[in-house]
Amino acid sequence: MNAPDSIAYIRTLLKNPGLFHEDALINGQWVKASENARFAVSNPATGEIIAKVANLNRSDAQEAISAAELALNAWKGKLAKERAQVMRKWFELILANADDLAMLMTLEQGKPLAEAKGEVIYGASFVEWFAEEAKRVMGAIPATTWGDKRTLVLKQAIGVCVAITPWNFPIAMITRKIAPAMAAGCTIVIKPAEQTPLSALAIAELAQEAGVPQGVINIVTADAEQSIAVGKVLCESPTVRHLSFTGSTEVGRILMAQCAPTVKKLSLELGGHAPFIVFEDADIDAAVSGAMSSKYRNAGQTCVCANRFYVHKNVHDAFVEKLALATKS
């Protein structure tokens, strides 16, 4: 199947074909790259091209930042209850379109459909939670050392936020970053992984349908090469006041260095090592169950996937035997 036929076929798999987008989202408009460049998104199971997505560059990224800045005052000026109502509607639309979102995720990311739907529901839960928390943003009146003075602590939106997300959880990694930002009154620029832009674009479509104002959510899509330039713009912009990134330690260091001159706040969830330790008095069946979940969930592509096992010598053979049996089931 050639690329145009494959892309047309994708639409037939969806109950709501309007969720399938190949253009980026800036200021509430679906836009092509300024040079009309595109990059291919492939189905990892078949190698077929399933989409050709807008390949944005530095100037496009700056437009997205400007759109978020323009939308900031109106969004943070809304009552917390008003933001909560919009987010609640978005949550409901995500659940209503869970099957289609799962299908898109499986096609571009490769995880089993059941796991994909589980992620959609999990990702939606962040929107639901922070929609309610939006109404509970409270300050404080701490005690002072002066009897004639009172100290007030107010919590306010920090400003334009950036979320750079990985491919392994293409919906949940976005909603867990942007839902709290939106609840607080911030506007966002999202840079999804080049392997999985379709999931990000689909939930952005639902956000628009829910009534999220233009410019509050912006999606900047780019391939691996352009992502370097785009990421530099997002990091170095003085307009961006917070950047959240999930990915490798190597890239995290680069982003931290690029953000340093503007002293913006950072949230970095980086790679590491996850030892799985089985003590002598461990419940072996429970340990095996935990090991299977840790090692094989999402094909082992998680931040906390066990990458080495330490097993007490007195239970080593029993653990290995049961683990080997479990891997064959």
C-alpha positions, 0 to 999 in steps of 0.5 A, spaced: 500 500 500 503 506 497 503 512 502 496 516 499 492 509 500 495 508 507 493 515 509 486 514 506 485 507 509 487 510 516 481 515 516 476 509 515 478 506 521 476 511 525 469 513 527 471 520 528 475 521 522 476 529 524 481 526 529 486 525 524 490 531 523 497 532 519 498 539 520 500 543 526 496 547 531 498 554 532 493 559 535 487 555 534 488 554 526 491 548 523 497 550 519 502 547 514 510 548 515 512 555 513 516 552 507 510 546 507 515 541 509 513 534 511 516 528 515 513 521 514 510 517 520 510 510 520 507 504 523 512 500 526 509 494 525 508 494 518 513 500 516 508 503 512 507 511 512 501 512 515 501 520 515 506 526 512 506 531 518 508 538 518 515 539 519 515 546 523 522 550 523 524 555 528 520 561 525 514 556 526 516 555 533 516 562 535 509 563 532 507 558 537 510 561 542 507 568 540 500 565 540 501 562 547 503 569 549 497 572 546 492 568 549 495 568 556 492 574 559 485 572 557 486 564 559 489 566 566 483 571 567 478 566 567 475 564 573 478 558 576 471 555 575 470 557 568 477 553 566 475 547 570 468 547 566 472 547 559 477 542 562 471 537 564 468 537 557 475 536 554 476 530 559 469 527 557 470 528 549 477 524 550 473 518 554 468 519 548 473 518 543 477 513 547 477 507 541 479 512 536 485 515 540 487 508 542 487 506 534 491 512 532 496 511 538 497 503 536 498 505 529 503 510 530 507 507 536 505 500 536 503 498 543 497 493 543 490 496 542 488 494 549 494 498 552 493 504 548 486 504 550 488 503 557 493 509 556 488 514 553 483 513 560 489 514 564 491 520 560 484 523 561 484 522 568 490 527 569 485 532 565 479 530 570 483 531 576 486 538 575 479 540 572 477 539 579 484 542 582 483 548 578 477 550 583 482 549 589 488 553 588 489 557 595 494 561 597 496 562 605 497 567 610 503 565 614 505 568 621 510 573 621 514 576 626 511 583 626 505 584 629 502 590 625 504 586 618 500 580 615 504 576 609 499 574 603 502 568 599 498 568 592 499 563 587 498 565 580 500 562 573 507 562 571 506 564 564 507 560 557 509 553 558 513 548 554 512 541 554 517 536 550 514 529 550 517 522 548 514 517 544 512 511 549 506 514 552 504 519 547 497 521 550 499 520 558 505 524 558 502 530 554 496 530 559 500 530 565 504 536 563 499 540 560 493 539 565 496 542 571 498 548 567 492 549 564 488 549 570 493 554 573 491 559 567 498 558 563 498 557 556 502 551 552 506 549 547 507 542 546 513 539 542 511 531 541 516 526 539 516 525 531 514 518 532 508 520 535 505 526 533 498 524 531 496 522 538 498 529 540 494 532 534 488 528 536 487 530 543 488 537 541 482 537 536 478 535 542 480 540 546 478 545 541 471 542 541 471 542 548 472 550 548 479 551 549 480 558 546 485 559 541 492 559 543 492 556 549 494 549 546 499 549 541 502 543 537 509 544 534 511 538 530 518 537 527 522 531 525 528 529 529 533 534 525 528 540 525 527 538 533 534 540 535 532 547 532 525 548 534 527 545 541 533 551 542 527 556 540 523 553 545 528 553 551 532 560 549 525 564 548 524 569 554 517 569 553 517 561 555 517 561 563 517 553 564 519 547 560 517 540 562 521 535 558 521 527 559 526 523 555 534 522 556 539 524 561 543 527 555 538 531 552 536 533 558 542 536 560 542 540 553 535 543 554 538 545 561 544 549 558 539 552 553 534 554 558 539 557 563 540 564 560 533 566 561 533 562 568 526 559 567 523 553 571 525 546 569 521 540 570 526 534 567 524 527 568 530 523 565 533 516 564 536 512 569 537 505 572 532 501 575 535 495 579 530 490 581 532 487 588 529 480 590 531 479 598 531 472 601 525 473 604 521 475 598 514 473 596 517 469 589 510 469 586 509 477 587 516 478 585 515 474 579 509 478 577 512 485 579 518 483 574 513 481 569 510 488 569 516 492 570 520 489 564 515 487 559 510 493 560 510 497 553 515 492 551 520 495 556 519 502 554 518 505 560 522 510 565 522 505 570 523 498 566 527 494 570 534 493 567 538 489 571 536 484 577 539 482 583 537 476 587 539 473 593 543 467 592 538 462 596 532 464 592 535 465 585 534 458 582 526 459 584 526 466 582 529 464 575 525 458 574 518 462 575 520 468 571 522 463 565 516 460 566 512 466 566 515 469 560 513 463 556 505 464 558 
